[in-house]
Amino acid sequence: MTIDLKKLSYLFLGVAGTSGIIWGLDAFINKEDNLKPDKTTTSKENTQLNEGWSSKKQPSNDNVNIFNSEGYDKDGFNNHGFDKEGYDKNGYNIYGRDRDGYNRHGFDKEGFNRAGIDSEGYSKTKFNVYGVDRAGYCYSYYEERIPIIRARLNEAKQKLQDGEFRYALFDSRVVMDEALRLLVHHYDGVNESDDSMLTNLKICESKNLIHDKELIDHLHAARIICNKNNHNISNDETLTHQKVYFVIMQINDLLDKVEYSILYKSKTNNIDIFLNGRKKG
């Protein structure tokens, strides 16, 4: 059998050419595939990945949150929903308070809203818009009553100077008892107090109605002196000028605190106080 060399060479060249074309197409396709974005990443994400951002899939495949190297998304919130200052998109921190310290109901840590009124309608001076406190007393009641008990304490001072220790101590005890009761009634209402001086003093201490720890301690000491001699009021031997003077001075400081807390603070706060249907101030 005679082989036509010329035809054979043509056949070989044809096969080689076809293979070359196929190889060239395959290389071109592979090159194009390498240039395409990853199927799981959008072109926008590729750009952000190159800029130091990372992607985090949410439960819904339609939503993708993208966080920078510090852990914050494009709106400035981390994956817990808080910004760098610790506030969420609604402006509240992890404790449920805004930048001014008010909770979602509009009250601060002391229980007052931006107008200075608590949830029961009482102001920081403990009077409501009608000028009545939780004990049912108006401003004018305290304005009249506090000078009366102060006058009795002044009488106790005079009795001390006259050497009438037991009567001076008796009057001092009465003033201290009423002063504590007035303070507790004004802040917490009548039901929170009783006739016990010790109970009312402990209420003032626990609720910080008297912002003076040293005075609280001195009032406890004064109460003990008053009670010790009250049970045997005729026994003057246990009384001295120094003891009675100490008691009177502590009660004088107590009255100053009561007057400041109830009268002065109400005058200086920008809150309407009504007396007998008229605005005071």
SULJODA-V88795 format. One record per run of one state. SS is the DSSP state (@ for helix, = for strand, . for the rest). FROM is the first residue (numbers start at 0). TO is the last residue. If there is no record, write none. Layout:
ss:SS from:FROM to:TO
ss:SS from:FROM to:TO
//
This chain:
ss:. from:0 to:3
ss:@ from:4 to:34
ss:. from:35 to:41
ss:@ from:42 to:49
ss:. from:50 to:52
ss:= from:53 to:56
ss:. from:57 to:62
ss:= from:63 to:66
ss:. from:67 to:95
ss:= from:96 to:96
ss:. from:97 to:101
ss:= from:102 to:102
ss:. from:103 to:110
ss:= from:111 to:111
ss:. from:112 to:115
ss:= from:116 to:117
ss:. from:118 to:120
ss:= from:121 to:122
ss:. from:123 to:126
ss:= from:127 to:127
ss:. from:128 to:130
ss:= from:131 to:131
ss:. from:132 to:136
ss:= from:137 to:137
ss:@ from:138 to:160
ss:. from:161 to:163
ss:@ from:164 to:187
ss:. from:188 to:188
ss:@ from:189 to:191
ss:. from:192 to:195
ss:@ from:196 to:205
ss:. from:206 to:211
ss:@ from:212 to:229
ss:. from:230 to:234
ss:@ from:235 to:237
ss:. from:238 to:239
ss:@ from:240 to:267
ss:. from:268 to:272
ss:= from:273 to:274
ss:. from:275 to:276
ss:= from:277 to:278
ss:. from:279 to:280
//
